[in-house]
Amino acid sequence: MNVYWLFVNDTNKVLCSFLLFLLISLISQAFSLQPPSTNTGTNTNTNLNKDPNAKPKLINRKVLILDFVNMKNLADYEYLENSLPESISSSLDKSRKFTLLSRSIWNEAVKKGIYQKNDAMDESKAIELAQKSGADVVLVGSFLAQEGKMQIFAKVFEVESRRVMINRREKAVLDSTMFDSIDNLANELAAEMTEKLPPVEQSVIVKNQIIFQGGSKNWNDKKFSVAFLPGFFIHNSVGCDLCEIPLALDFRYRPFHSSTSFVRNIHGELKLDYTRLWDGSVSSGNNTIGLINAVVYAGYGFHFGRLAAHVGFGAGYFSTFNVGVARNMLLEARFGSDFLITSSSAMGLQLYWRMHNDNESPLHFWGTGPSVSFVF
């Protein structure tokens, strides 16, 4: 008996060591994505050969320009929603002092229902989208056309500080001179932005948006995901004398997203798994029982860079089918960490607590297993 418990204890120690190793590996991989410091101070050949008088490398700021809002929703002037920002984009491009992000970023977000057209004038939502897109600067605007005249409003925000850097208004007459007024506004905006938002040294660029770099942008934009979750569970008191080996599919819906210094989400899940319950204590030989588990989850999670973490609690039913059909209550909690491999896939490690209530005495299990997830 002592030999048996020694075996169980050693098995648990090996399992815990394995889990710790995987968690440390995931965390170290996530931190390895941070851009290396330019002020290393190391005495390398590269540093020895550097010219102390050489000018630091300057980086153009990334600019996202949203569609302008047609405040009166006049169909006759709907074309200005795109032509106004396009004119400004052209002037900025000629200055060669900015990197312009695709204008389709806003249109795609509207098509997906993430934002409404009029949200282009909502400062918090404009900055949120700019963060997701990796922009350093975001430009928003609107226009009001009435009684043969038009007023054009434009604001430029520095994303990292959320400060209004430029706030302009231009008046125009709704005739052939209107386009001259638009060109004048575009050129003046480009000149003022060049003065107030010049290229900066690479070492001083603040990357608050780093959480959206790499593959995480697309991951955060998606609401649905599916995961394949194999695992191994042991009974909390008898160890490997009673264990489960589940193969699960998890369908997750994330209706809520909030972007601050990291991306948070509240999610609901439906988890289905097929489990073999292995009872090694039966004297006549090993016995396995087939189980079907269905669990409805509610959970909370966040993403930071390529590293994701989530916690959830669920309740459902399990049914046996090779020892007589039965349906009983199941409770389950899970903590998971995922590492984004691409913009739509991730691999991770899951930790579980599970309780089967078979109307006699509840069976408590602790488990772990890898996961492979996809968003769509």
KOLTI-106835 format. One record per residue: residue in three letters; x, y, z of N, C-alpha, C, O, CB in turn. Coordinates in pm, whole numbers, plus 50000, padded with zeros to 5 digits. Glycine has a CB too. Layout:
% KOLTI-106835
alaXYZXYZXYZXYZXYZ ...
***
This chain:
% KOLTI-106835
met500834987950000500005000050000500865012650000500595022249929499065000150122 asn501955012150084502865023550087503515025949952503735037249911503935021550193 val503805014849883504405015949750503435022649654503825030749571504815001949697 tyr502165019049668501155024949579501065040049600501105047849504499785018549603 trp500945044149728500815058549754502075066149715502005077649672500505061049900 leu503235059549729504465065749684504415068049534504865078449484505685057249721 phe503865058149462503725059549316502795071049280503085078849190503215046449254 val501645072149352500695082749326501315096349354501165105649275499425080849410 asn502005097349467502625110149501503675114149400503745125749360503245109549639 asp504495104349357505515107449255504865111649125505345120649057506425095349231 thr503765105049090503055108648966502535122848974502645130448877501885098848941 asn501965126449086501465140149103502585150349097502405161149041500715141449234 lys503745146949156504875156149151505335158449008505635169648968506035150849236 val505385147548930505795148748790504795157148713505175165648631505945134848725 leu503495154848739502445162448671502535177248704502435185648615501065157048709 cys502715180548831502825194648872504055201248811504005212748769502875195749026 ser505165193848807506375199348747506185202248600506655212348548507555189748767 phe505475193248532505205195048390504335207448366504605215348276504515182648333 leu503285209148449502415220748436503175233648460502995243348387501245219748532 leu504025233848562504805245848593505735249348479505895261148445505605243848721 phe506345239048419507245241448306506515247748188507015257048125507915228348263 leu505305242548158504545248048045504105262348071504165270747981503335239348017 leu503655265348194503245278948224504395288848213504235299748160502635279648363 ile505565284948265506745293648256507135295748110507535306748073507925287648335 ser507015285348027507355286447885506435296247814506895304447735507285272747817 leu505115295347843504165304347779504435318847818504405327747733502745300447816 ile504675321247947504915334847994506195340447934506235352047893504985335348147 ser507245332347929508515337147873508385340147725509005349547676509625326947897 gln507585332047652507375334747510506645347947490506965355447397506585323447444 ala505665350747577504915363247564505815375247586505745384947511503755363547662 phe506655374747689507525386147717508615387647613509155398547596508135384747853 ser508945376747544509985377647441509535385647321510355389247237510405363947397 leu508195388647311507695396547199507915411347218507765419047123506245393847179 gln508275415747342508505429947363509705434347281510685427047273508715433047511 pro509655446147220510755450747140511985452647225511875457947336510405463447069 pro513155448547177514365449947256514695464447282514425473147200515515443147188 ser515275467047398515655480547434516805485247347517735477747319516035481447580 thr516705497647306517785503147223518935508147308520015510847256517265514347135 asn518715509447441519765514247529520345502447606520145501447727519245525047625 thr521045493747539521525481447601522755483647685522915477147789521815471247496 gly523615492447644524815495247720525845484247710526845484647782524475497447861 thr525645474547623526605463547611527755467647524527625475947434525935451147555 asn528885461647551530115465347481530325456047364531245447847363531315464847576 thr529455457347262529555448847145530295456247035530535468247043528155444647096 asn530665448646931531365454846819530495465346752530995475546705531775444246717 thr529165462746749528265472346687528305485746759528375496346697526835466946685 asn528255485046893528285497346970529625504546956529685516846954527995494547117 leu530725496646947532055502746934532185510146802532895520246793533135492146945 asn531495505046700531625511046567530645522446544530675528846439531445500546461 lys529765525046640528775535446619529425549246620530335552046698527685534646726 asp528935557646532529405571346526528665579446633527445580846626529185577346385 pro529395584846733528715592446839527985604746788527095610046854529705596646945 asn528375609346668527745621146611526595617846516525945626646460528775629446538 ala526375604746499525315600646405523945604646459523685603646579525375585346381 lys523065609046371521735612946410520885600646440520995590646369521075621446301 pro520055601046544519205589546575518185587146464517765596346395518475591746709 lys517825574546449516845570846346515465576146385515005573946497516815555546327 leu514825583046292513505588646316512435580046250512625574946140513425603046265 ile511335578546318510225570146271508995578946249508595586446337509905558746372 asn508415577846130507165585046102506035579246186505935567146205506815584245953 arg505185587946234504025583346310502985577046217502805581346103503415594946390 lys502305566946269501245560346193499925567746215499515570246329501105545246234 val499255571046104498035579046111496855571046057496925565045949498195592146031 leu495775570946133494515564846090493495576146070493245583946162493995554246194 ile492915576945951491915587345919490565580545899490405571945813492325595445790 leu489585584545980488255578645972487385586445873487685597745836487585578446110 asp486305580045831485325586945747484765599045821484625598745943484185577345705 phe484425609745747483785621245808482295618645823481675611945741484045634045723 val481725624145929480305621945959479465632745893479715644645909480065621746113 asn478465628345817477495637245752476415640545855475465632945872476865630545622 met476565652045923475735655046040474255656346008473415653646094476215667646105 lys473925660445888472525661645847472035649545768470865648745730472335674145765 asn472935640045743472595628145664471985631645529471035625245484471635619345743 leu472535641845464472025646045334472625637145225473845636445208472365661045306 ala471735630345151472195621045048473005627944939473915621944882471015613944987 asp472685640744909473385647944802474865650044834475675651944743472725661244777 tyr475205649744962476595652345001477235640145068478255641445136476655664345094 glu476645628645047477185616345107478595613345057479405607445130476275604645077 tyr478895617344934480215614444877481335621344954482485617144949480265618644731 leu480995632245028482015639445105482505631345225483575634145279481465652845151 glu481735621445267482165612945379483495606345349484305603845439481105602345410 asn483725603345220484995597045180485955607045115487165606245136484725585645083 ser485425616445036486325625344963487065635045055488205638645027485545633244861 leu486445639145165487125647845260488345641045323489445646545316486155652245370 pro488185629245384489375622645440490385618545333491585618245361488955610445519 glu489925615445211490855611745105491725623745066492915622145038490095606544982 ser491145635645065491915647645033492975650245139494115653745106490985659645020 ile492605648545266493575650345375494655639745368495835642745389492865649845512 ser494255627445338495215616545325496235619345216497425616545232494495603445296 ser495755624945104496655628144993497675638745033498855637544998495855632944871 ser497265649045106498175659545150499205654145248500385657645242497395671145213 leu498765645445340499705639545435500715630545365501885630145401498955631645541 asp500235623345264501125614445189502215622445116503365618045110500325606045089 lys501865633845063502835642144993503895647645087505025650345045502125653644922 ser503555649345214504525654745309505635644845341506735648745382503825658845438 arg505365631945323506325621145352506755621045499507815615945532507555622445263 lys505935626645586506265627245728505405617845812505545617245934506115641345778 phe504505610445744503605601545816503475588445741503655587745619502235608145834 thr503145577945816502795565045757501285563645768500735562945878503535553145829 leu500615563145655499155562845652498645548445656499035540145574498615570045527 leu497785545645752497165532445759495985531745663495415541945626496715529245904 ser495635519645624494565517745525493245523645574492855521645689494395502745495 arg492585530645486491275536345519490205525445531489135527845586490865546545414 ser490505513645479489525502745486489355497445628488405490245655489945491445393 ile490265500845719490175496145858488835500345918488155492445983491345501545943 trp488475513145897487215518045951486015511545882485065507345949487135533245937 asn486055510645750484935504845676484695490345716483545486045728485185505745525 glu485745482745736485595468745775484995467645914484175458845940486955461545770 ala485405476646006484865476446141483365479646140482605473946218485605486446231 val482945488646052481525492046041480745480345980479655477046026481325504945955 lys481315474045877480635462745813480425451245911479415444345905481435457845693 lys481385449146001481285438346098480355441646214480075433146298482655434946152 gly479885454046218478975458146326479675461946454479025463746557478025447146354 ile481015463146450481745467146570481455481646604481355485246721483255465046550 tyr481315489946500480985504146518479865508046422479625501346321482245513046495 gln479185519146455478235525246366478905536846292479945541746337476985530046444 lys478335541246181478955551846102479185564546184480245570746173478085555145980 asn478215568246266478345580446345479335579246460479675589346522477005584446399 asp479805567046488480825565246592482145571346553483045572646636481015550446622 ala482285575246426483535581246381483805594446452484945599146453483505583446230 met482785600546511482985612946585483055610546736483235619946813481865622646554 asp482915598046779483035594646920484525593246953485175584046904482255581446955 glu485055602247034486485602747058487025589647117488065584747075486805614347150 ser486315584247215486795572047281486825560247185487755552247188485915568747401 lys485805559147098485765548047004486795549846893487375540046845484375546646943 ala487025562346852488045564846751489425561046803490215554846732488035579646708 ile489715564746927491015561346987491115546347009492185540546992491215568947120 glu490005539947047489995525447065490375518246936491205509146937488625520747113 leu489765522346825490075516246696491525519146657492205510546601489115521246587 ala491995531246686493375534746655494345525846732495355521546678493655549546686 gln494035523046859494865514146939494895500146878495945493946867494355513447082 lys493715495346840493645482046780494445481146651494985470646617492195478346754 ser494505492346579495165492546449496645495646459497365495046359494515502646360 gly497125498946579498525502346595498875516246551500035519146522499355492746521 ala497875525346546498115539046502498655547546617498325545146733496815545246446 asp499475557446582499975567146679499095579646681499055586846781501415570946647 val498405582146569497575594146553496275590046486496265581646396498325605146470 val495165596146529493885593546463493235606946431493235616046514492945584746551 leu492675608146310492025620446265490565617446241490215608246167492695625946136 val489695625446304488245623946288487665637146240488265647646258487575619346421 gly486485636546179485895648746129484415647346099483855636346102486615653246006 ser483805658646071482385658846035482135671245950482995680045940481475658846162 phe480965671745888480605683645810479105686245822478305676945835481015681945661 leu478755698945817477365703245829477025711945708477565722845692477125710945962 ala476115706945624475725714045503474285718745518473375710945546475875704945377 gln474085731645499472735737245505472735751345447473695758845462472205737345651 glu471635754845382471395768145327472555773045238472985784545247471175778045440 gly473035763945154474065767545057475445769245113476365773345042473685779944990 lys475625766145242476945767345305477315754245375476455745945402476985779045404 met478595752745403479065740645470480155744345570481005752845544479585730345368 gln480105737645684481165738745783481825725045798481135714845809480615743945920 ile483145725045799483905712545811484675713045942485345722945972484885710545688 phe484565702346020485235701546149486225689846146485915679246092484205699846265 ala487405691946202488415681346205489175681846337489535692646385489385682646086 lys489425670046395490225668846517491305658246496491085648046431489325665346639 val492455661046553493575651646546493975648046688494265656846770494795657646467 phe494005635046719494345630246853495685622746849495975615246756493225620946909 glu496475624946952497625616346977497125604447058496615606247169498795624047052 val497255592647005496605580847063497125577747201496335575047292496795568946972 glu498445577847219499035573647346498595582547462498285577547570500545573547337 ser498575595747440498205605047546496725608747544496215614347641499035617547534 arg496035605547433494625608747413494385623947406493265628547425493785602647524 arg495435631447380495305646047372494815650547235495125644347133496655652647404 val494035661547234493655667847109494835676647066495145686547132492325676247124 met495475672946956496625680546908496205691846815496835702446812497605671346836 ile495135689546738494665699546642493145699346641492525688646642495235696946499 asn492545711246640491085712446632490785723546532490965735346562490445715546774 arg490315719746413490135729446304488685730046257487935720246265491045725946188 arg488325741946206487015743546142487225751846015487925761946016485975750546239 glu486595747445908486715754345778485305756845724484445748045729487555745845676 lys485095768945672483815772345610483945771745459484985775145402483345786445654 ala482875767345394482875766445248481485769545195480485767845263483335752445200 val481465774245071480205776745000479925764644912480835759344847480265789944915 leu478675760244910478315748344834478185751744685477095751444628477005742344888 asp479325754744626479385757044481480725751844433481355743644501479185772244445 ser481185756444317482425751244259483655754544342484705748244325482595756644119 thr483555764444432484715768144514484865759044637485845759944710484595782744559 met483875750444658483905741644774485165732944775485755730644881482665732744776 phe485575728244658486725719144652488025726544680488985720544730486795712244515 asp488075739544647489255747544683489365748644835490455747944891489185761544620 ser488225750444901488215751345048488645738145111489365738045211486805755345099 ile488215727045051488605713845102490105711845087490775707145179487845702645029 asp490655715444969492095714244948492875723145044493935719345093492455717744803 asn492345734945069493015744145162493065738345303494095739045370492285757745163 leu491945732545347491905726145479492885714545485493605713045584490475721245511 ala492925706345381493825694745379495275699045388496055693145463493605686545252 asn495655709345312497045713945313497425720145447498525718045497497275724045202 glu496505727745505496795733945636496885723445746497745724445834495715744245671 leu496025713545741496095702645839497415695145828498055692145929494925692945819 ala497835692245704499095685145683500275693145738501175687645799499305682145533 ala500245706245715501345714745763501355715245915502425714445977501215728945705 glu500175716645976500115717546122500465704246187501115703946292498715722046166 met500045693246127500395680146181501895677546169502495671746259499615669146108 thr502485681946060503935680346045504685687946153505725683446202504375685145906 glu504165699546189504815707746292504615702046431505555701346510504295721946287 lys503385697846463503075693446599503305678546622503435674246737501655696646630 leu503355670846516503535656346529504675651746439504455643846347502225648646494 pro505885656546463507015653046377507445638646400507045632546499508195662446401 pro508255633046309508815619746333509585619646465510145629846505509745615446216 val509605608346532510255607246663511305596346660511305587646573509215604446774 glu512205596846758513225586546768512595573246802511625572546878514285590346874 gln513135562846745512595549446765512585545646912511675538746958513385539346686 ser513585550046986513725545947126512705552447218512505547847330515105549247174 val512045563247171511095570047259509645568247216508755574347273511415584747266 ile509395559947116508015557147076507345548747183507835537947217507965549946938 val506255553547235505535546147338504555536847269503705541347192504795555747436 lys504675523847295503835514047228502745508847322502745497147360504685502347176 asn501825517647359500695513047437499855503047356499135494747412499825524947481 gln499975504247221499165495547136499805482047113499335474447028498915502147004 ile500875478747186501605466447154500715454147169500975443847108502835465047245 ile499655455347251498765443947269498045440247141497515429247130497765446847378 phe498015449347043497295446546919498235442646807497775440346695496485458546879 gln499545441946833500465438346727500405423446701499765415946775501895442746762 gly501075419046595501125404846564499755399346532498965405746462501745397046678 gly499455387446586498215380946550497035384646636495915380546607498395366546555 ser497255392446744496175394346839495065403546788493945402746838496715399846965 lys495335412246691494305421546643493095413846591491975416346634494875430646532 asn493325404546499492215396946442491535388546549490305387146548492705387946327 trp492315383046642491755374746749490775382846833489695377946866492875369146837 asn491135395246867490285403346952489035408146879488015410546944491065415247003 asp489095409446747487945414146671486865403446654485705406746628488395418946535 lys487235390846670486285379946646485475376846772485975377946884487015367446599 lys484215373046750483345369846863483215354846888482885350646999481985375846841 phe483465346646785483265332346799484605325046794485515328846720482325327046688 ser484715314646875485905306146869485515291846900484495289246965487005311146966 val486325282646854486125268546883487475262846926488515266546872485555260846759 ala487445253847024488695248247076488565233147090487495227947120489055254547213 phe489675226247067489775211847089490565209947218491685214747230490465204346967 leu489965202647314490535201947449490685187347494489785182247561489655209647548 pro491785180547462492045167547525492525169847668492985180847701493105159447443 gly492425159847753492845162047891493065149047967492875138047915491845170447962 phe493455150748094493655139448185493255144048325493795153948375495155134348183 phe492305136948389491785140648520492045129348618491915117548583490275143848512 ile492405132848742492555122648847491665126248965491405137948992494035121548892 his491195116049035490355117949151491155124749261492335121949279489775104449201 asn490505133849336491265141849432491785133849551492695138449620490415152949482 ser491245121849577491705114249693492335100849658493245096249728490565111949787 val491885094349552492445081249519493385081849399493905071549356491325071349490 gly493605093749345494605095449240494305087249116493185087449064495955091949291 cys495305080049071495185072848944494335060448953494115053648853496545069148894 asp493825057149073492875046049081491555049649015490775040848979492645042049227 leu491285062648999490055067048933490395079448851490685090048908488905070049038 cys490375078148721490765089548637489875090348513489195080748477492255088348596 glu489905101948450489145104448329490075109248219491055116348245488025114748354 ile489765105148097490505110047980489465115847883488885108447804491355098447912 pro489245129047889488205135047804488765140547672489925144847665487515146247879 leu487935140247570488195147247444487035156847425485885152547410488335137247322 ala487325169847425486255179747429486325189647314487395192547261486315187347559 leu485155194647276485025205947184484365217247261483365215147331484205202147056 asp484915229147249484415240747322484035251647222484865255747141485475245947423 phe482785256347228482305267047142482105279447229481325279247324480955262947068 arg482815290247195482795302147280482255314047202482565316047084484215305247333 tyr481425322047271480895334347213481265345847307480985345347427479335333547192 arg481895356247250482365367547330481625380147286482095387147196483915369347317 pro480475383047347479675394547301480225407947347479865418347292478265393147348 phe481095407747446481555420447504483075421347498483785412147538481085421647650 his483555432647447484995435547445485225449347502484445458547476485565434447300 ser486275450947578486645464047627488145465547615488895456847660486185466147774 ser488605476347555490025478547532490535489747621490095501147611490295481847384 thr491465486347707492185496447785493655493247768494165493347656491755496547937 ser494365490447877495755486447863495865471847819496925467347777496505488547993 phe494765464547830494685451347771493255449147725492365456947758495135440247871 val493045438547650491715435847594490995425947685491475414947709491825430247450 arg489835430147734489055421647822487815416647748487355422947654488665429147950 asn487295405347791486045400547733485285392147833485865385147916486315392547605 ile483985392947823483105383947896482565373947794482135377947686481935391747969 his482575361347827482195351447726481275340747784481245338347905483435344947667 gly480545334547695479745322847727480225311147642480705313147531478245325447704 glu480105299147695480645287347625479665275747633478865274547725482005283247685 leu479765267247533479135254147537480255244047515480915244047411477995252747429 lys480465235447614481565225847608480985211647605480235207747695482535227647729 leu481335204247504480885190347489482105181347490483085183847419480065188447357 asp482055170747571483195161547567482775147047584481775143747649484195165247675 tyr483585138547524483435124047539484555119447632485725122347608483485116447399 thr484185112347739485145108747843485135093647866484095087247867484835116247974 arg486335088247885486475074547934486875075248081487955079948114487535066447850 leu486005070548168486275070148311486925056648342486305046148325484965072148395 trp488165057248388488945044948412488985042148561489485050248639490385046248355 asp488465030548601488445026548741489435015048760489135003548729487015022248786 gly490615018448809491665008348827491555000648955492374991848982492995014648821 ser490535003649039490414996949169489584984249164489504977049263489825006449270 val488954981449050488124969449038489014957049041489914955648958487274969848906 ser488764948049136489654936549158489684927049040490694920449015489224929049281 ser488584926448966488534917048854489274922248731489384915248631487104914148819 gly489764934448738490454940048623490034954448599489074959348659490194931748498 asn490754961148511490424975048483489064976148414488684967548334491514981448395 asn488354986548447487034988648391486915002948341487315012248412485934985448494 thr486385004748223486185018348172484715020648145483985011748103487005020648043 ile484305032948172482915036948153482905048848059483685058148075482215040448289 gly482025048647960481915059747867480945070347919479845067047964481475054847732 leu481355083047911480515094247955480425104647845481375107047772481085100548085 ile479265110747836479075122647752478765134247845477795133647921477925120447645 asn479585144947841479405156447927479015168547844479575170947737480695159148008 ala478055176147893477665188747829477635199447938476915198248036476265187547757 val478435209947918478585220348020478365234047957478925236947852479985219548088 val477565242348021477375256247981478215264948074478065264448196475865260347985 tyr479105272948015480075280948090479725295748084479115300447989481485278548037 ala480135303048188480235317548185481635320948232482135315048328479125324348276 gly482285330348164483665332848198484115347048168483395355148111484535323448126 tyr485355349648210485995362648192487405360148144488075350948191485985371048325 gly487875368448050489225366447999489845379347953489175389647942489215356647887 phe491135378947925491835390547872492995386047785493495374847797492335399547987 his493415395047696494575393047611495585404047638495215415647654494185392747462 phe496845400347642497915410247653499025405447560499695395447588498425411947802 gly499215412647451500155407847349499615394947288498445394247250501575405547409 arg500445384847280500005371947227499565362347338499155351047311501125365547146 leu499665366847462499275358347574497835361147613497455372747628500225360547693 ala497045350747630495655352047672495425343547796496065333147814494685347847559 ala494535347947881494155340247999492665341548019492075351847985494935345048126 his492045331248073490605331648096490245322248210490935312248235489835327947968 val489175325548278488675317148386487165316048368486505325548326489045323148528 gly486625304348400485195302448381484635291848474485375283548528484905298748238 phe483325292348493482625282448575481395277848500480685285948440482245288248716 gly481155264748503480035259448427479275248648501479775242748597480515254148296 ala478065246148453477215235548508476545228448391476255234448288476155241348608 gly476295215648410475655208048304475295194048349475085191548467476535207548182 tyr475245185048252474875171148278475895161748217476555165048119473475168248225 phe475985149848277476755139248213475875126748205475025124348291478085136448291 ser476105119048101475325106848079476265095248055477255096547982474345108447960 thr475955083848114476685071548085475875063547984474645064547980476935063148215 phe476565055647901475805048447798476245033947781475665026847699475935055647667 asn477265029147856477595015047841477385007247971477714995447979479035013647795 val476825013948074476455006848197475025010848237474685011348355477465010048313 gly474225013548138472875018148164472825033348154473695040248206472405013448301 val471805038448088471715052748065471345059948195470405056148265470675055847955 ala472105070448227471835078648345472195093048312473075095548230472615073548470 arg471525102348376471825116448356471955123148492471015122948572470735123448270 asn473105128948519473375134748649474065148248633474555151848526474225125248734 met474085155648744474605169248744476125169348738476795160648794474135176748868 leu476655179448668478105181148655478445195848677477815204648619478605176448515 leu479445198548761479985211948781481445211948736482155202148755479845216348930 glu481875223048678483265223648629483765238048631483025247348600483365217648485 ala485015239748669485685252648663486985250848586487605240248591485955258548807 arg487385261448514488605260248432489375273348432488795284148421488245256148287 phe490675272148443491575283448420492465279648302493045268848300492445286848548 gly492565288448205493345285348086494265296648047493965308348073492445282047971 ser495365293247986496255303247926496525298947783496745287047756497595304748008 asp496515308447691496705305547549497785314547493497955325947536495385307247470 phe498495309247396499515317147326499135317647179499035307347112500945310947345 leu498915330047128498465331746991499575328146893500675333746899497985346046967 ile499295318746804500265314346705500115322546577501105327146520500105299246674 thr498885324346532498575332546416497435341846452497005342246568498215323746291 ser496925349346354495815358446380494515351046409493545357246453495615367646264 ser494465338046385493215330746407493385317646482492435309846491492555328146276 ser494575314846536494775302246606495665304346728496485313446733495395291746512 ala495475295546827496235296446951496415282447009495605273546984495545305747052 met497485280847086497715268547162497865272347308498365283147339498975260847109 gly497445263547398497515267147539497455255247632497515243747590496425276447572 leu497325258547760497265248647866496065251847954495855263447990498585248447949 gln495285241647990494085243548070494215235848201494755224748204492835239047992 leu493705241748310493635235248440492165234248480491425243948463494465243048549 tyr491735222648533490325220148558490075215348701490925209248766489805209748459 trp488865218448748488265211648861486895206948814486145214548752488155220948990 arg486565194448843485295188848795484655180448906485345173248978485505180248668 met483335181448917482605173349013481445166348943480595172748881482085182049131 his481445153048954480325144948907479435141649026479915136249126480825131948837 asn478155144749017477205141249123476365129549072475465131348990476305153649162 asp476675117649123475965105649074474855101349170474475089649171476955094149054 asn474335110749251473255108249346473675099149461472825094849539472075102249274 glu474945096149471475445088449585476465096949660476145102849763476095074849537 ser477665097549609478685106249667479375113449553479815106949457479725098249755 pro479485126749560480115134149450481565129949428482305127449523480045149149478 leu481935129249302483315125949267484025138749222483595145149126483365114949154 his485105142249292485865154249259487115150449182487835141149219486235161949388 phe487385157749073488555155048990489335168048968488755178848959488145148748855 trp490645166648959491535177348914492135173048781492505161448764492655180449019 gly492235182248689492725178348558493505189148487493525200748528491585174148473 thr494125184848381494865194148295494875188748153494545177148129496315196348347 gly495255197348062495345193047922495685204747830495485216347867494045186647878 pro496185201747713496485212247616495205216747545494155210747563497525207347512 ser495315227347466494185231947388494675237647256495785243147247493375242547465 val493845236347152494085242447023492825250246988491755244246977494455231746913 ser492925263446969491755271946949491815278946814492885281746762491655282147060 phe490635281746759490505289046632489385299046646488355295946706490245279446513 val489565311246592488495321246591487925322346450488615319646352489015335046640 phe486675326146442486035328046311484905337946322484245340946223485505314746255 
***
